[in-house]
Amino acid sequence: MKLQMHSIHFDADQKLLDFIQKKVDKLETFYDRMVDGEVFLRLNNDNIENKTVEIKLNIPGDQLFAKEQAVSFEKAADMATDALRRQIKKFKMKKAAY
C-alpha cells in the first residue's frame, strides 16, 4: 500500500520508515481494499512519552484514523496499528450487516 510519511520537527531514518511501512502493510491481511494512507511522526517536548504517531488510512467509502503516543516511535506505531486493526474489523462487521 502507498503510504506518505511525514516526520515533523525531526528527520526520520529509513529503518523507522520501513518498520512503519511493514506494520501498516500487515493490516492488508484484514482488509485488502485499502487505497492509501498517511503517517505523521511528531516529536513533542512536554513529557517522557513524547513520540506521537498518527496514521490515516483511506478505504472505499470511509477513512480510518489512529493516534498514539509512547516512549518510542516503534511502540506508538504498534499501538496505532492495533487500533486500526480493531477499526477495520468493526468496519467489516458493519459492512457485512448490510
Beta strands, then each sheet from edge to edge (+ up, - down):
strand 1: 2-8
strand 2: 36-43
strand 3: 51-59
strand 4: 62-70
sheet 1: 1+ 2+ 3- 4+
end
